[in-house]
Amino acid sequence: MEIVVFGAGSLGSLVGGLLAREHDVTLVARAGHADRVDRDGLAVTGEHEFEVSPSATSDGTELTADLAIVTVKSFDTSSAARALSSGSVDAVLSLQNGMGNEERLSEELSCPVLAGTATYGAVLDRPGRVRCTGIGEVVLGSRTGGHSAVADRIGEAFATADIETLVADDMPRRLWEKLAVNAGINPVTALARVENGAVLEEPAAELAAEAARETARVARADGVDLADETAVAALEQVAEATAGNESSMLQDVRAGRRTEVDAISGYVVDRAETVGLKAPTNRTLAAALSTWERQKNVR
Ligand code: PAF
């Protein structure tokens, strides 16, 4: 299968590298990383150890592929969609954090847009070198739920490349559950500058759990069956499994980059307002992070 990974930072490079063992992969990445991969190949280290030679470019326009996997930051989704629409792709799969990405992609692209989640841990150590810090799973399916033949085909392509893959018919519920996990872990670890495991201990535990519970309340008001306890259990399970990892939001803060707080905590606050609820914990976390972003001039 011809696959473009659009936004090959840490997770995109890892997924692209795993897929390149079986498929014809092109990474769309920042110039330094793309040039190095194009010249010397991509080294995957950590839980997996291998080298592959995918194509790599920093120009995401006019590309042709059977599948484009989008892994850009949520605030770059629209520009990724515009670049992809200048080429020809048969299907798109979002493996991004935050909510609203699939809708934004569908606005620009006429091909099927699937939703997905990936629990692999990845760190881009330097251009051309990505470290797998935790073997996880890719779950994908129709963004509105139900069976999708396109998702079956893409799931098979992932499985052929030895990636733990599940094709699911309840992606809306899974996206809300992932949002609850991210709403609990990401802003708390980014603000406190701690690894994910810190949210399992007080006083961070109650803060993270309350952010996850608020997210579950909004999900239910949105028609998605996500109990408070399920959201908190998912948060704890991910925090335990990735205890030694730095969240993507903490990595962004450390690098002085804009974070995905708008598409995570900010999304919960906005949806809460629409359905007549309040989300004070998410509001506080979002305000603190966006204050930092403003101060750093990265918003
Ligand atoms: O954004 C992240 O870092 C990840 O989605 C997660 C699950 C919080 C693990 O670090």
Boltz pocket constraint, residues with backbone or C-beta under 6 A from the ligand:
constraints:
  - pocket:
      binder: B
      contacts: [[A, 97], [A, 118], [A, 181], [A, 182], [A, 185], [A, 186], [A, 196], [A, 238], [A, 242], [A, 245], [A, 246], [A, 247], [A, 248], [A, 249]]
      max_distance: 6.0
